[in-house]
Each structure stands twice: as structure tokens, then as C-alpha cells.
């Protein structure tokens, strides 16, 4: 098994590509060992000293570290990923297939804005999410109120130094161009 690694815009996160499907359905973001209990793969990665975030995408795993040097933990991460896929264990344990919501709560928006919200979600799904996934992360629509779109960034995008620029220069400009009424984008 050959696992490729890619740098992400977040220097604390590396993207690992095992050359096979990782997770079907919605991506999963684990920020600590307790939340990773649903995933044998994420649990194994959190057992490595220095790992403080695991994001599972469709065909990649993003691992976020503390201030530990990548040279010290990258071989262990590669070993855990390889061992996991060779073992045949599921990525998400049976009975834990529902995607977790890192911040809990429902989406919020005024019923009168439902058409606008559908356009926003479509643009996020077709134009933004694929680009963000290339960088090892994901973006989730959380709400819309009075011209402001509220988004949650996951994986490599969470805590990334360039995420503010991505939100303001990229996503905000895109949404303002295509969706009348959108004035701002805010991270939650």
C-alpha cells in the first residue's frame, strides 16, 4: 500500500491519501480522543503523541498536530493508516454512521430566506467544498441572517492561518456575486 502525503495551507495539518475510499457520505471531523470513539482509524491516530485533530474525507485523512515536528510523528501516522486499511476494520464503527456535528444545533435562517439559503448551499456544494477538500478540509453551512452567511470550517481549514482570507476574499466574494442580499460571511 502506498500512501501519498500533501501539504495543506495550514502548516499544522497534513493530508494523507491512501489511494482508496476513506469515508462514504459526509466527512467527519474529530477534535479529541473522546469524539473519535466512533472511528477505529481516528482512535488509532489520536494514540500518537502530538496528534490533536483528525478529519476523514471521501478519499483522504487530514491530521492536525500540536507543536511536535512532522518528522517525529509522520512515520507513526503512516503506520497507523496502513495497518488500519490492511486490517479490514471499518473506518466508522457499526452504528456510528450518522455524521457528527462539531458545534451541535440546527441550521438557522428565516423561512422567508429559504430560496436564498438553497442557492447558497448549492454554491457551497458545487464550487467551494471541492476546493476546500483539495486542501484537506470541509466547510459546513450553519445559518443565514440579515445578509450574513455563517459557516463552520473543518479539518485543515479549522485554525488555518489563511482561512480568514479564504472566507473573505474567496467565499464572501463568490456569494456576494451570485446571491443578492449576501453581504458578509462569518466563521462560527
Secondary structure, 3 states (H helix, E strand, C coil): CCCEEEECCCCCEEEEECCCCCCCCCCEEECCCCHHHHCHHHHHHHCCCCEEEEEECCCCEEEEECCCCHHHHHHHHHHHHHHHHHHCCCCCCCCCCCCCCCCCCCCEECHHHHHHHHHHHHHHHHHHHHHHHHCCEEEEEEEEECCEEEEEEEECCCCCCCHHHHHHHHHHHHHHHHCCCCCEEEEC
